[in-house]
Amino acid sequence: MKTKHLERNVFIVLTTVPILMMYIYFYIYPSIRGLYMSLFSWRGLSLVNMRFIGLNNFRTLAQDRVFHTALYNNLYIFFFSSIIIFVFAFFFAVLLSRDTLREKHVYRTIFFFPVAVPMVVVGIISLSVYRQIGILNTLLEMIGLGHWQQMWFADSSLVKPSIISFLVWKVFGFYMILNLAAIQNIPNELYESAVIDGANAVQQTFKITLPLIWEVVRIQLVFFIISSFAAAFELIFSTTRGGPDRASEVLVTYLYESAFTHYKFGYGSAIGVVILIITFLIAILLLRTSKKETVEL
Amino acid sequence: MMQAAIPTDKSGLLRSKVSQEIGRNIFRLICIIYSIIIIFPFIWMFYNSFKTNFEFNQSIWALPETIRWENYVLAIDRANMGVYMLNSLLIVSVAIVLNVGLSAVISYTISRFKFWGSSLIYKLFLAGILMPRILTLIPYFFLIHELGLYNTRFSVIIALVFWGMSFAVFLLTAFFKTLPTALEESARIDGASYFKAFIYIMLPLARSGLITVTIFNFLEFWSTYILPLTLISSDSKKPVALGLMEFSSGVGVRMDYGAMFAASIMSILPLVLLFAFFQKRLISGLTAGSIKQ
């Protein structure tokens, strides 16, 4: 019995401790060190002249016009892309879960495909579409809407919607599939009894489907916010680089510029801390406020 | 009265059927248009990858006059795409093996054994999901310098393995919890050690979960370019996504559109193949991991 117990403990220690230590050393430790670095000021690759400045980086951020623009743009992109993605993901999932279209599996596969496409390639596609002599402008010309032609990526009022369109293009299918799976998990009897009670399709969707998958949608939204910081950055960095005139600057592009172009690593870390705080606030907000509305099966 | 009521009712039913049919076809039309918006750019890139710059600038819609592979040769030769592809294969395969292997081991233990700290370990991995990677990147950049690993492919591999671990552990612990314990217990009774029970019984059982994580890792690791952008400086060590990014941002100056499209097509070829073979599993894996939480 004793050797058995020993064997169990040896197994547990050997299979957790080394991996956990590497995970902490290469991921958790740098993450925490990032929080700490946001309290310092230094330039360049040497850490020797790190100077403790307390919360001064954050005070500077509060005054920094570019940071304000980046924050505004970031929230703008989050707000509109999440609404578009989640409203359409829900309705497409509802409609594709029903037996309305025979070829629905084809659409599922096609809509999901951009998930597999690297953001750099999405960037190249979006540049091809929105270039001055690009797919969209020449198409508008062909169908006689030449006066609608725009400099999509070079116009500061159009660049954010243009970026959003390709963020949606890239991830819409991912969330649609998640919604679809959640909907298919709802027992059929619920709909059958609703039909007996005389509920029509619209009522079924809003009274049964939406409340029952709300829990899943909430978690998806949190995941979307977390992953969108990086996704928006990768798309913008390979297309507009924050331009024109900072109109598509987001927090991570500004962080990257501060840290790796101007070597203001402490300042960059402070922006990272702001991103962390925003992530937490949005996550808490989403997970708290809507808790009551969920229905237990 | 009765007789008059029945036909009107019937016509009402008929009208709702007709409107249903119209609604269905409107939805079908929307689906078809959106499908075209997704697929067309790839077709367009593909046939434009055979055009010379002169042809491309003449018309971005016209088909190429002849199929010429020059742009592909150019992409491999001058834009180094061949080297980038090999680097990506190396980085991605090593990172996947390490990430999936280590994640499987620790997920198994924390999902099957109750011990002091087991739930704490799980929470540490969960917290890792919330962490913005970009905040980790700055200190990691210094850590890599301190370890003397700057400008090595290994620096990227380590980050992919351990930064991606939180999500892999999250999925795999959920997966291990769904597996029956009976087989493992009987193996234990037959005298198999914990290691043997894990390797010979549990890993094969967990195969579909491991494959799901592997595919998602492949998609993510193949596409990563911010990490190598900060950690690798020599051109000969860069992976494909970074090479493509730098190539495309230089295109505006050199105007090598055909070669850029050729490079794009090459870079997504492995992903398209992966998607074609595994899209069912991708979708089912995604749904299995997300629902039972």
Interface residues (C-beta under 8 A of the other chain):
Chain A: E7 R8 N9 F11 I12 T15 T16 I19 L20 M22 Y23 I24 F26 Y27 I28 Y29 P30 S31 R33 G34 L35 M37 L45 L47 F92 L95 T100 L101 V106 Y107 R108 T109 I110 F111 F112 F113 P114 V115 A116 V117 P118 M119 V120 V121 G123 I124 I125 L127 S128 V129 I133 G134 I135 T138 W169 F174 I177 L178 L180 A181 A182 N185 V216 I219 Q220 I226 F229 A230 F233 E234 F237 S238 V252 L255 Y256 A259 F260 F265 G268 S269 G272 V273 I275 L276 T279 F280 A283
Chain B: R24 F27 R28 C31 Y34 S35 I37 I38 I39 P41 W44 M45 I60 W61 L102 V105 I106 Y108 T109 I110 F113 F115 I121 L124 F125 G128 I129 L130 M131 P132 R133 I134 L135 T136 I138 P139 Y140 F141 F142 L143 H145 I158 A159 V161 F162 W163 M165 S166 S193 Y194 F195 F198 L219 W222 S223 Y225 I226 T230 A241 L244 M245 S248 S249 M260 F261 S264 S267 I268 L271 V272 L274 F275 Q279 L282 I283 L286 T287 S290 I291 Q293
